Amino acid sequence: MSISVGESAPDFTLTNQHGEEVTLSSYRGKSPVALVFYPLSFSGTCTDELCELRDNMSIFETAGVELIGISVDSKFTQAKFAESEGYKFQLLADFWPHGEVTNSYGVFLPERGHGTRGTFLIDTEGTLVARFITSPGEPRDLAAYKKALELL
């Protein structure tokens, strides 16, 4: 079951592409966070979506928002993906237990073994401010990010 706007975002600790642990609650009182769940690194639509975010990082930077991508890929895959595409934002590995964080946000597809596309904007108090979810193969629109960021 996915969380609703106004609820506290489930806390988690995952490893990023550099092998460092990242804990969501460590951003409380510091900066809002945009969690961008995506199915699989290196897949066509996922690459296109994250490249669009890379190319528009200024919308997140201007709003003071930490952008974080999450998929069920390993930290090694995340490292190669970030390097090959020039991503400066963190990519987290929800590898083991497989998809546990993705599932806690209600966007894990057990029949496929990966998540769908889900974006969750969390304020500095750890509260969900906005969310939008699309089906596999259906990219998110950059305008949805801009509209969500206006809510902060």
N, C-alpha and C positions, 0 to 999 in steps of 0.2 A: 504494500500500500504506500503510495506516495505521500509526502508531507504537504500540508496546505499552507498558503500564505498566512502569516501571523503566528505560525508555530515555530518552535525552536528547531534549528537545523541539527540533525543527528551529528554528534561529534565523531571524529575518527582520526586515526594516525595511519598514513600510508607512506611508502617510499617514493621519492621522486627520481627523475632520470639521472641524478648525480649520486644516488644511493643514500640521500639524506632523508630522515624522517620528517614528515610534515603533519602537524596536528591542526585541525581546523580551529579549535578553540584558542590557539595561540594568536589568532588575528583579532580576538575580541578586544574592544577598546582601542584598536589600532587602525584597522582598515576594513571596509566591506570586502566581500569575496564573491566572485562569480565562479561557480563550479560548472564546468562544461563537460558533461558525460558524453562520450562518443563510443560507437561500437568497437572499432579496431584500428590501430595505427596502420598506416600505409594503404588503407583502402581508399578508393577514389573519392567518395563523397566526404569522408572524414578528413582527408588531406585537403580537399578544396575548402571545407569549412574552416579548419584551423589556419590555413594560409590566409583566408579572408580576415580572420581575427588578428593574425600577425600583422597584416598590412593596415589594420585599423586600430592598433594598440592605443593610439592617442585618445580614443573615446573612453577607454578604461583608465588610462593615466590621468586624464583631466578630471575624472570623477574620483580618483584616488582608490580605485578598485584593483584588488589583486586577482588576476585571471589565472585559473588553475584548470587544466584539462585532466580528465580521468577516464581510463579504459581498463579492461581486464588484462591488458598486455603486461609482460614482465618489465622490470626496470631496465633491462638490457635493450629490449625493443624500444622502450620510451626514449632511451638515450640515443639510439640510432635515428629514430624518427625526428627527434628535436634537432639533432645535428644536420640531418639531410635537408630539413626544411627551414632551418634557421629560426626555430622558435626560441624566444627569449623568456617565455613564461614557463612555469613548471608543468610537467606532465607526471601525473601520479599513477602508480601501478597498483591496481586493485586485483592483484594476481592470486594471492592466497591469504586467507581462505577465498577461493575463487568468487569474485563478484560480490563479496559481502557488503561493501559500502554501496556499491551500485544498487544492490537489492534494498538496502536500508532507505534509499531515496526513491524506491519504487520504479526504477527504470531498468531492472535486470530482466532479460528474456531467457528463462531457463531452457526453453526448447532450442534456442540458438547458442546458448553458452556465453552470451555477451550482453551488453547493455544496448538500449536504444538511445536516441539523442534526447538528452534532458539538460536544461540549463536552470540553475538555481542561484538567485542573487540573494546574498545574506548580508544583513547590515552589521554594524560594529557591535551590536548587542547579541549577535548570534541568531537573529530572527529572520525567517524567510520573508523577503519583501516581494519577490516576483519569481515566477517559474514558467517555463514553456517547454513542452515536450513534443517531439515529432516522431514519426514512424521511421524504421530503418529505410534508408534510401531517400528519405525526404529531408533535405537540408534545412537548417534554421535560417531565417532571414535576419540580416544585419540590423534591419529596422526594429526587430523585436528586442535586440540588445539595447539599442538606443532608447527605446521607450521604457524598458525596465530600469535603465540607469537614471532616468529622470525621476524615478520614485525615491531615490536616496536623498 
